Amino acid sequence: MTRACSRLSVLLCAAALQAALACAAGLPAAAPEPAAAAVALDGEPAASSSAWCGFSIAARGGGPQVAFFGASFLACARSGEEAVVSLEIDLKARPAAVVADVELRDGGGAHVSIAIDGGRAASAALGPAGTRLEVPAGAIERAVVRLATRGTSGEAAVLWRSVRLEAAGGAIGVAPRPRPAEAGPGPPPVLPPLRRPVEEALVEWDWRLQDGIGTERRPATYLEATERTLRRGDDLLRDAMASRADLESEAAQWRDLRQEHVGLQQTAGSAQDAPGRAEDLWRRVHRLRRRIALRHPLARTGPILFAKQVPGAFSHQLTQCYGRYARPGGGLFVLEAPGESMRCRQIAPRELPEGSYQHPEVSFEGDRVLFSYCETDRAPANGFEGHRGRYYHLFEARIDGGGVRRLTDGPFDDFSPKHLPDGRIVFVSTRRRGWHRCGSPGCENYTLAIAEADGSGARPISFHETQEWDPSVLDDGRVVYTRWDYVDRHAVHYEHLWTVRADGTAPAAFYGNNTFNPVGIWEARQVPGTRLVMATAAAHHAMTAGSIVLVDAARGVDGEAPIVRLTPDAPFPESETTVAPGWRSTVPPASPPAATPEAERWPGHCCKSPWPLSERLFLAAYSFDALIGEPKGNLPNMFGIYLADASGTKELLYRDLNIASVYPVPVRPRPRPPVLAPSTDPAAGEQGFFSVQDASRGDPPLPEGAVKRLRVVQVLPKSTPGINNPPVGLANASPGRQVLGTVPVEADGSAFFAAPAGVPLSFQALDERGMAVQTMRSVVYLQSGETSSCIGCHEQRSSAPPARGASMALARPPSAIEPGPDGSRPLSYPLLVQPVLDRLCVSCHGAKDPQGGLSLTGEPQGHYTVSYNALAPRVPFSQWTGGADFREANSEPVSLPGRFGARASSLLRLLLAGHYDVALDPGDLERLATWMDANALFYGTFDPAAQACQQRGERIAGPGLE
């Protein structure tokens, strides 16, 4: 992928500047030519930073600094300091002179000079009016031109606005291009604090990038950009004044600037329009809007904690959290005066070895910080496999930088820690064990976990069978998080928001579990004082970054209606735009977003890690550079910290040109949510209870009275890495299963039963013949002693329980699960199905001369057996499919009743209708229906050795990971 930002300054931004200068001089315009620049600071060579969208700096220690942007550069030198920029310039065109326009932008005095090696020189003491330096080129064909800035008093900020070669036929601009420091596998170089004029130049450059001043795509004039800024500033000003900000003076200035803009529009292009008036007005409008934004009462956050981090070597939602993909560099920092200065202090800079930091979180008291850290001194040599043996662990430190301590250890990735109201810590961890099912080389499962404040007692509280992310505590004490919920569904979608109590009880979908656009939502945090949640709508095949949204679950639990786009200029990645190198959802959005200048100007630009200040104002990390997806890594320096609002304002607060800055968190106390009372009964032991009010209530609806029993199916997490390595049946990337048995449903549709705790379960609603009317495509689980209740099977999650008397099932003790037939736990096709075939079918469909060419014997064939390979394709099973429209092919997101399994099987219809003299007794029907409804799987384990035993018809103890 090309860096559009880097190309910006080489092309139109510099060209526009050069054209304006040439026009003012009466010369024909020409695009500036890049020239290699070497920088010496106080006589010592200095490499530049990484280039960020055409902006870079040369700085070292506490000496002078030079910032390069477009065709210009800014030199900052205090009294006695000197910065020299040397350019290699081809003079074969025999120009008459090397010329530069130089002006004093800020501060004290300076002396400037141009010298051509082997030729002449020119110098001047720089005053407020600036100067024009000119050196005749003579007969030199190729030369080094030295542009020197020496401070003479105070601190001078000197803008070298244009360097060019002039001749009678015109002018050729020269764009200095400094050589960046050599990039290697180690951490990016650490830059010294920027001097204030460089900070201001960086902020102004950011405004230019946002507004399209000289950009390659969708450029804008100063007048156009000013109109847009004024319009957005109107919203910002109204919002700030509604929050009781004392902005009367700024409001009056804002009105004056708007009138000035109207007048300038009326005279634009006429002789009355003095050169530079439009640019000057544009700059003053931006400066005032920035002051208004920073004076918004909610924006006055005080210090902001954030992390500097190089994005991982493999960009994916899963891999971004593994230590084996971590790249070194950065740390935790506090921006002491956001918006006033970019100076920041590092928390405990020498307490930990070189490594990668992520997910900082400030305590409720505002005095401590939790974070995840992985020790690593170099990027993995193999970006696909990663560097095995490296892990993120949890750490804690005081905000003042002391008291750093490790909280967790071991061969686990522990990350995303949050303080709970009761003092414990909720986080995400691979301690759940198991692997995701749909990719290679394989990614360890990680789910919600909990630990004491000192890290002791770390254990999973979620027994979901695949990944979860980003827990955050809601105002009511529950935890909101992202869960990947793709049991028998498409693997790319269904990464949306769930809630759970802090003890792991009552996990429930919050928003989006049946939604295709956005692909997923991560990094959820509640907006203070509201029911709204702010989060990042992101891609599946890339690290978390995309568009910032509000979710209002009171407006619905699925679809686009509950979503408000706070950054509509950034479309949802993967579902609305393609993520490089080519990831795109096959489901078109129901209502594609309108094209915006920003999306056209910066395709793939993105936000992440929002911190809500209100439902309109927030902190976030933002990148002009496009999001890059699997299997590559993203640019090390793509993100900066911004104050943003819903009108489109983005004010840069901090940016390090060498490394990304992410996860902004205000350093201040905040209210502690309530501690929820325990909801479990210790006397219940290692089990819990499920209560269903009416199993016939469903979405889609189930035939009334059709449900007679519930089948309890245990969903097995994958215990081996890599997709279909090995498969457990024909269904692609299927989770494993075993059938625990069935429980009765009363005449009123209610059920009440005991079930084992700590394992993922799903349910099937069975008809009078024991066949599944509907199958759950998700999982639930119980904590020990928990009672979980629901209205029905896939009921509308926004509906209230119907008014009715006590359920019949609750009038009796809980049912015990009645075990299924032999071969259902652990699931084994040879033990469950083959005995039926041996007794009823192989006499006609044996190995020798089978009728119809159909053999139903149990001999091994390939990975399965002869009969399985013949019969399984005759059973509709659900699976992650590609190619065809998976919504039709796999009945997604919610399956229709009777779409899969025994009721939909042509094989079972044939047998029930009467196939010659075959007569199924109830036990035979139960065996066949159990197998078919278990997604027609063959094995009950992912372990290759245990599968070999099952293929031979032998019994195994059970799956190794449950």
N, C-alpha and C positions, 0 to 999 in steps of 0.2 A: 504494500500500500504506500502511496506517496503521501508526504506531509503537505497538505494544502497550505497550512500555516506558513511553513518555511518558504514555499514558493511565492507567497504573498509579497514579501518585501522585495524579492528579486524582480517581480513583474510590475503589476499595476500601481502598487503603493509608491514605489520609487519613481515609476514613470509619471504618475500624476504630479508628484512633487517636482520632478525635473521639468515637466511641461510647464508648470506654473512659473518656475524660475526663468525658463527660457523665454516664455511669453513676456514676462516683465522686462527682460533684457532685449526684446526685439529679435530673438534668435529662434530658428526652427528647433522644435523639440525632438529629442531622441531618448530612447530608453537607456537608463544607466547601465553601465557594464560592471559586473561584479569584479572586485579587485581583492586579492588576498591581502589581509591585514595582519601585521604583527604588532603586538602591543608591549611597550616597556613602561613600567611604573617605577618611578624613582630609579631609573637605570637598570632595573631587573626585568627580564622577560616574564610575561604573564600570559598564561593561556586563558581563553574565555570560557564562560559557562556554556552549557548546552543551549542551543537556540530554541526559543519558545516562540512560535508564530512570528519569526523574523526579529525577535528581540533577544539580545544577549548582552552580557557584561564581562569586562575584564577587571578583576579585583583580587587583591591578596592582602591579608593582614589588615592593618589599619590605615593603609596608604591610599593614594588617589584611586578613583574608579572611572571607567569608561563604559558607557552604555551605547550599544549599537542598535539602530532600528531604521528600517527603510533605507534611504540613501543618506541618512544623517547619523551623527553620533554626538553624545553629550559627555564632556570630560569634566569631572569634579576634582578640583585640586585646592587644597588649603595652602596657606602661605609657606613657600619653600618646597612644595611638592610639584612633581612634573609627570605628566602623562604624554607619551609619544606614540602616535599611531603611524606605522610605516606601511605604505601601499606599494605593491609592485604594479607599475603601470606601463603598458605598451604605448610608446610614443611614435610608432612608425608613421602614423598619419601626419606627423610633423605639425602638431598644434602650435599655435602662437604662444600659449601660456597655460600653466596650471593655475586654476582660480578656486578660491573658497570664500563663501560668505560665512562670517563668524559673528555670533552675538552673545552677549552676556545675559543669561537667563535668570540668574539669581546670585545673591551673595556679594562677596568682596571683589577684589581686583585680580586681573590675570594678564599675562603676557602670552601672545600667540605667535606662531611662526610657521612658515612653509619653507622647506629646504629640499632641493633635488640633489641627490648624490652626484657629485661631479659637475654640478651646475650652480645655479644661483639660489638665493634665499630671500625671503621677505618676512618682516616681523612687525608687530605693533602692540602697544599697550591697549588693552581692550576697554572701551568705555561703554556707557549706556546705549549709545547709538549703534554699536557694533562696528564691524569693519569688513572691507573686502581686501583679501590678500591675493596678490597675483605675482607669479614667478615665470619669466620667460623660459620656454622649454629649450631653446637652442637647438643644437643638432643631435641631441641624445635620442637614440631609438628606443631603448628600454631602460627604465630607471626606477629607483626606490625613492618615493616622495615621502618626506617625514613631516607630519603635522603635529606640532608640539603645543601643549598647554601647560603653562607654569603659573601656579598661584603666587600672588604678590601680597595679598592681604585678605584676612578672613577666609571664607570658603567660597570659591567661585564655581558656578555652574556654567560652562561654556558650551554653546550649541554650535557645532560645525554643521551648518544647515545644508550646504551643498558644496561638494567637491566636483569639479568638472574640468574638461579640456576644452579650451576655446580657440577657435580659429575664425577666419573671415567667413567660412561657409556655415558656421553654426557651432553648437556646443554638444559635447558628449558627457553625460553624467557618469560619475564613478561611485559605485556602491561598495563601501568597505565590508568585507566579509572576514571576521576574525576566525582564527583556527581554534576550535574547541579543544578542551582537554581530552586526552585519549580515553575512550570508553573501554572498560574491561569487565571481567566477571565480578570484580569487587564493588564496593559501594561507590556511589557518585561522589565527586569531590564536594567538600563542605565549603560553602561560600561565606565570606564575612558579611556582617549586617550591611544592608544597602544604605548609602547616604541619602538624605532626604530628597535632593533633586533627582536622584535615580529612581527612588520610590515614586515621585510625582510623574516622571517620564513613563514609568511602567504602568501607572494608573491611566494616564492619557492614552498610551498605546492600546490598552485594553478597551477604552471607549471607542477608539478607531476600529478595532476589530469587530466590536459589537455592532457599530453603526454602518460598517461597510465603506469606510473612507479609504478608497483606493484598493478595495479587495478584488480578487480575481473574479469571483462570482457575485452577482447581484450587488455591484458597487452603488454607493449613494453619494449625492452631493452634500456639502455642509448644510445647505438649507433644508434638504429633505431629512437629513439626520436630526437637525435641530427640531423640526416639526414633530418628529416621532418622539424625541426625548421630552419635549414640552407636553405632549399628549399623555405620555406615561407619568410624567412628573405631576400632572394635575391629579391623577388618581392617588399617587403617593402623598401629595400634600393634603388632600382631603382626608385620607386615612390617618395621617399623623395628627392633624388638627382635631379630628374626631376623638383621638386618644389624649386630648388635652395638652398637646405640645404647644409651647410658647413660640410660635413661628409667625407672628404678625409681621415682623420685619422682613422675613424671608418671603412671605406671601406677597408683600408689596413689591419686592425686588422681582419676584417671579412674574407678576403682572407687567412690570416695566420691560422685562426681557421679551415677553410675548409681544408686546406692542412694537418693540424694536425689530422683532422678527417679521412681523406683518409689514412694517415699513421697508425692511430690506428686501422682502419678496417683491414688493411693488417696484423697486428700483433695480432689481437684479438685472445685470447685463447692460445697464445704461452707463453713461460716462460718469454718473454720480456715484457709482458703486466702486469705492476705493478697493484696491487689491487687499485681501486679507480680512476685510470686515466680516465676511461670512464665517471664516474660520475662527476669528476672535469671538464672535457671538456664540458659535457652537461650543467653544471652550468654556465661556462664562456660564452658559446654561448648564453644562455638565457639572461644573464646580458647585453651582448653587444646588442642583438636584442632589449631589453627593452630600452636601451639608444638611439638606432637609432629611435625607434618608438616615444619616447618622444621628440626627437630633430627634428622630422618632422615639418616643418614650420606651417602646418595646425593644428598639435596637440598641439601647444603652445597656448592654448586657454585662459590662465590666469585662475582665479578662476572659479569653477564650482558650480552652485546651484543644489541641488537635494533634494529629500524628503526621509525621512525614514517613512515607512508605513508597518504595518502588513496587508497582503492581507485580503480581506473581508471574512466573515464567510461562504459565499455561492459563489462558483466559477462559474461565468457565465458572458457572455458579458453584460447582462442586470443588474444583481444584484450587480456587482462590483461597481456600481455608486450610490447605494442607501445608505443613512446614516443609515438605520435600520440594515444593515449588517456590518457596520463599526466595526473594532476591534481597541482598543486604542493603542497608542504608537507612538513615533517618533516626527517628526516636520520638519521644513525646515532648511537646513544646507548649508554652503558654504565651499567647499574644497579649501583652499587658494592656495596650491601649488601642483596641481595634478601630481602624479608620483614621487614627491620628498618626500612627507609626507602625511600620512593619517589624520593628525590633521585637524579638521574642527571646525567652530564656528556655533552655532545655532542662527538663526534669531529670535529675540524676544522670548526667551525661557520661559518667565514668563507672557507674555501678554495674553495668551489664556489658558483656562482650558485644562485638559487632553482630547485628542481627536485623530482624524485621519486626515492626510493631504494628498492631492494628487494634481496633475496637476499644479505644479509651472510654471510660465512663466515670463521671464524678459522683461521689457519694451524696446522699441526701443533705448532709451537713456542709458539703462543698469543700471539705478539707482533705479528701483522699481520692485516689484514682485507681480504678481497676483497669487492666489492659492485658492483651495477649501478646506474647513475644516468642520468637523462634531464633535461637542462636544460629547464625550462618555468616560466613565471611566471603562467600562468593555465590554467584548464581549457579544453578545446576548445569552441568555440562550437557546433559540430555534433557531438553525442555519437555519431552513427552513422558519420559519415565520419572523425571525428577531425581532428587538426591535422597534416597531412602535413608531412614533413620533420623530425619530431622522433624521436629514437632513444635507446634505452638503450645505453650503452657500459660497458665494464668499467673499474673503477678499483681502486686499492690504497692503503691508508693504514696507518700504524702505529697500534696500539691507543692509544698515548698522544696521538694526534691529529696527529702530524707526518707529513711525507713523502708527502703525497697526490700521486698521479700517475695520469694517464690511461694505460690499457693498450691500448685499441682505439679505432678511429675509423672513419669512413666511413658510407655510406648503408645501414647494417645495424643491426638490433637484436641486441645481444649481452647475455646475461643468464645467471643461475644459475651463477656461476663456482664451481669447487671446486679446491682444490689437489690435484695428483696426487702420488703417492709419489716420483716422479722429479724433482719441482720444477716441472713444467709445469702448465698450467691446462686443465681440461676445462670447457666451458661450452656453452650453446645459442645458436645464431646463425642468422640468415636468410641467411648466406653460401651456403647450399646452393642458394638461389634457387628459383623456382617458387611456386605458389599452391595453397592447399587447394581441394578440388573441390566442396564441397557448400553454400556460402553466398555471400552478398553483403554488403558491397561487395567482398569478397575479402580474404583474409589470406595474407601471405607465408609460405611454408614456413620452418620453423626446425628444425634438427636438431643433433645433437651436433657440437661442434667442439673444436679443441685449439689452444693457443698456447704459446709459450715463457713463462717467468716474467715477462718484461718486456712481454708482449703481442705480440711479433713472431712472424711465421710463422703467423698465424691462418688456419686452414683447416678445412673440414668433415671429419670422420672418419666421418660417417654419410651414406649416400646413399639413405636412406629417402625415399619420395616425398611424405611429408607430416609433420606435426608430431611433435616429441619434447619432453620436459620433464624438469627436476629431476634432473640427474645427482648421484650420491653415491657415494663410494668405499667399497667393502666391505672387510672385514678381510683378505680374500685378495688384494686388489689390483684386483679387477674393479670395474666401475662399474655400479650399478643405476640405472635411469631409467624414465621412462614413455614409451611409444610408442603413437601412434594408428595402429591397424593395420586399416584398413577397405577393403582392396582388394576391390571387388565385394560388400561387406557393408554392413550398416546403419551409418550415420554416427555415431550417438549412442553406441554401445557400443564396446568393444574399445580402451579407453585404459588399459592396464594395464602391468605391470612386465616389463622386459627387463633383460638384463645384456649387457655387452660388455667386452672387454679394453681397457686404456687406449690401445692403439694403433689401436682401431677394429676389430680382428679379432674373430671369433667372436660376433657378436650372436646372442642366443638368448632365447626367451621364458622368463621366470622364474615369473610367475603371472598367470592371468586372461585369457589371450588368447581364450578361448572362453567367457567368463563374462558374464552379464547383470546380476548384482547383486553388488556395486555397479556403477554405470555405469562408473566408472573409479577408479583409485588413483594418487595423486600424492604428492610430497614424501617419498619413501622414505628411511629411514636405518636402518642396522643397529643392533640393540640390542647394547650392549657385552657381549662374552663369550658371545654366543649365536648361533645360526643364524637368529634371527628378524629380521624387518624391520618397523619401525613406519612407518606412513604415514597419509595422509588419504584416506578414501573420499569422493569428491566427485561433483558433477554435471558434465555436459557443457556445458549451457547456462548456466553461471555460473562466476564466478571460483573458484579452488581454496579450498574450505571445505566442511566436512561433519562426518564422524565419524572419530575416531582408531581405527585398527585395528592389530593384529599380523598378519603374514602368515608362516605356517610352510610353506614350499614342500615340506618333507619329508612333509607330510600330503596333498599333492596340488598340482596345478598349475592347477586350475580349480575353480569352484564355491565354496560357502560353507564347506566343511569346513576348509580351511586358514586361515580367518579367525577371529580372536578380537576381539570388540568391546571396546575399552577405554573407550569412551563410549557405552554402549548407550542412554543417555537421548537421544542425537541420532541419529535414523534416517538411513539413507543417502539423501541428497537426490537427487531425480528418479527413483530406482528404487523407493523406499519412501515418499516424501513428494513433494508437488507443490512445485516451486520457482516462486515468483512471477515473472512474472504468470500462469503456467499450464503450466510445463514438467513433463511426467510421462512416464516410460517406458511403453510399451504392454505390456511384459513384466511380469506380476505376480511378485513374489518367491516363491520356492518355499516359504519359511517366513517369513511376515511377522513382524517383531519385535513383542514384547509392548508394549502401551502403557505409558508411564511418566509419572509426575507431571510431570517436567521437560518432556517432549515436549508434553504437553497445556498446560502452563503457558506455555511459550515455543515455540510452533510455528515451526519453521524455524531455531531456534538452532543454532549451528555452531562448529566448531573448525578450526584450521589450523596449519601450520608446527610440527609436533611435534618435540621434541628428546628422544630416549629417554635416561633415566638408568638404567633397568632395564626388564624386561618388564612391570612394573606402575607405575612412577613415571616421569613425564615432564614437561617444560615444553611449553607450547602457548599459542597465542593463542585466545581464546574470546570469543564474542559472544552476548548474550541476544537481540539484534535478529536478525530473520529474514534469511536469505540471499536476495538479490534477483538474478534472472537476466537474461539478454538481453531487451531491448536497453538497459536502464537501468544506472545506477551504484548502488553500495551506499552506505550512510551513511558519512560521512567518519570518524566516531569509534567504529565499532562494536566493535573488538577491543581487549582488554587482555591482558596477559601473566599467566599462571597457572602454579602448580605443581599438578599433578593426578595422581591415581592411579586404578587400575582399580576401586576400590571406589566411586568417585563423588565423592571429595574434589576440590574445586577451590578453591585458595587464591589470592586476587588478590595479585600481586606488584607490578604497575604498571598504571596506566591514566591516559591523558591524555584529558580530557573533550572535547577539540576534534579529536583525530586518532587514527586507529587505530595500535596498537602491535603489531607482528608479528615473526616470525622470531627467536625467542630462541635464543641460542647461548652456552654457557658460555665465558668467557675464561680458558682454561687450556690447558696443553700436553696432547696426546693421542698415543697410539701412532701411528707412521707405518706404514701397511701395506707389504707387500713390493712391490718393483718387479718386475713380471713381465718375464721375458726376452722379447726380440723373437721373434715367431712368423712372420716373413715371410722370403722369400728374395729379396734384391735382384737376383739374376741373372735372375729371371723376367720383369723388365720390367713393362709396364703390363697384366699379366694375372695371374690366379691359377688355382686348380684346385679342382674339386669331386670328392669321392669319395662314392659312395652304396653302402652295403653290400648292400642288397637292396631294389630299387624296388618289389617286390610287398608288402613289409611296410607296412601302412598303418592308419590310424584314420579312417574305417571300413576294414575289411580289403579288400584288392584280390584279385581272382581269382588264384590262384597261377599264375605263368608267363604271365600275360596281358600283362605289360609288355615290349615289345620295343625301344622307343626312348624317349628323353626329348626333348621339345621345349623349347628354351630361349627364353623370351619376355622381352623387355625391357619393363618397365613405365615409362612416360614420365610424369614429373611435369608437372603442369598449368602452362603457361607464360603463361596469361592469367587475370586475376581474374574472379570471379563464377561461380556455378553454371551449367553448360551454356552457357558464353559463350566460344567456341561449343562445341556438343556434338561428339563424335567418332563417335557412333553412336546407336542408339536407347536403349542402356542409360543410365539416368539417372545423372548425375554420375560417369560412368565415367572411370577413368584411361586414358591413351593406351597403346598397345602397338605394338611391332613385333617380328617373329619373327626371332631370330638364326639359327635352324636347329635341327637335331636331332643327337643323339649316340647311339651304340649302347648297348644294355643286354645284358650277357653272359647266358649260360644260367643262371648262379646268381643273376641279378637285380642284379649289381653294375654300376657305371658309374664311369668316371674320365675327366675331360675338363677342358680348359682353357676359360676364359671371361674376357671383358674385366673389368678392375677398375674400380671407381668408378661403377658403374651399377646401379640396382635390377633384379633379375632374378626371375622366377618360372618354375616348371617344370610341364610336363604329362607324365603317364605315358601313352604311346601304345600302342595294341594293334597287332596284325599288319597292320592296314590303315591305320595312321597316324592313328587317331582317338583323342582323349583319353579315357582311362578315368577319370582324376582330374586336377583342376586345382588348383594351389596358389592359395590366397586370401590371400597375404601376399607379401613380397619378401625376398630375401636379396641380399647384395652382398659383394664381395671388396675387400680392400686389395691393392695391388700386391704380388705374391709370396706371397699367402696361400693356404694349402690348407685348405679347409673340408670337413668330413665329416659325414654323417648316416647313421642306420640304414636309413631307408626314406622313403617318401612319407607324410608326416603320421603318422609312427609315434607311439606313446605316449611323451611326452617324459620320463616318469619311468622308462621301461624301460631296461635295459642291453642292449648289443649281444649277440646270441646267440653262443654258443660255436661257432665254426666255423673252418675253415682260411682261409688267405689268399684274398681275393677274386680272382676271375679277372681283373677289370679292372685290379687293381693289379699284375698280373704283366706288364703291357705299358705302353708309354708312354701318356700321356694322349691321349685322342681330341681332335681338332679338331672344332669345330662345323661340320657340313655345312650350308651355306646352304639356306634354304627356297626355294620357288618365287618367280619374279619377281612383285613386288607385295607381298611379305611384309615387306621391309625397304627403305625405310619402308613401313609398311602402306598399301595403297591398294586399295580394293575395285575401282575401275575397271580396274586393272592385274592384280589377282589373280584376280578372279571373272568379270568381264565377258567376257574372251576365251573362257571356257568356254561362257558363255551365247550369245555370238555364233556360235560354231561349232555348238552342239548344240540351241539352243532357239529362237532368234529366228525361225527359218523358220516355226514355228507360232505363236510368241508375239511377233510383231513389232508395229510401231506401228499397222499397218492390220489391222483385223478380227482381233485376237488370239484364239486359241482359249480358251474359257472366260473371256473378258474379261481374261485375264492377260497383260500386256505385260512383256517382260523386256529391253527395250532400255536403252541406256546414256545416254539423253538426261537432262539435269538436270531434276530435279523437286523443288521446294522446296530443302531444304538438301542433298539427296542426289541419287539418280537414280531413274528409273522402276523398274528391276529391284530395286534395294536396298529401296525402299519396299514392294515386293511380297514379297520373299523373307525379309528380316530378321525380320519377325514370326513366321515359321515355324521359327525357330531359338531354342530356349530359351537365354536369356542371363541371367547373374547381374547384379544391380543393387541399389542401395539403393532399397527400396520403402517406400511409406507406405500407410496405410489397412489393407489386409489384414494378417494375422499374417505378418510377414516371415520368421519361423522356418519356416513352411510354404511361403510364396510364394517364398522365396529360399534354402530349404534351409540355414538358419543354425543354429549358427555354423560347422559343418563340412559341406561339401556331400557328398552321397552320390555314389558312383562312377556315372558315366554320367548324372548329373542334368542337365548342361548340354552345349551344344555339339553336335558332329556326331553322336555316338552317340545323343543324345536328339532329334535333329531329324526331324520327319515328312517334311521335304523330302528329306533324304538317304536315308531309308528307302525313299521312293517311287522315287528314282532307282536305288538298288541293287537293288530288287526287280524292276526292269524297267519303264520308262515308254515304251511304244510302242517305237520303234527307237533310243532313246537308249542309248548304251553308253559308260560312263565308262572311260577308260583310266587307268592308275595316276597319271599326271600330273594329269588332271582331278580325280580323287579327292583327291589331295594338296592341290590348290588349294582345293577346296571345304571340306575338313576343316580346313585351316589357317585359313581365314577364319572358319568357324563356331566353332572352338575359341578363336579370338582374340576371343571375346565378340561375334562378329558385328558388329564395328566397321566403319566406312566409311573413316575418315581415320587417318592416322599422324602427325598434327600438330594442335596447337591454334591455330596461327597462321592468322588469317583469310585473308590473301593466299595462303598456301601451300595452304590448303584449297580456295580457288577454283581453283587450278591442278589439284589432284587431282580435283575434281569434273568438270573438263573432260577428264580422262584423261591429263593431263600429268604428267611426272615432276618430283619435287622432290629437292633434295639430301638432305633428312632433317629430322627435327625440330630446332628451334633449341635446345631444352633437353633434355638426356638424363641 
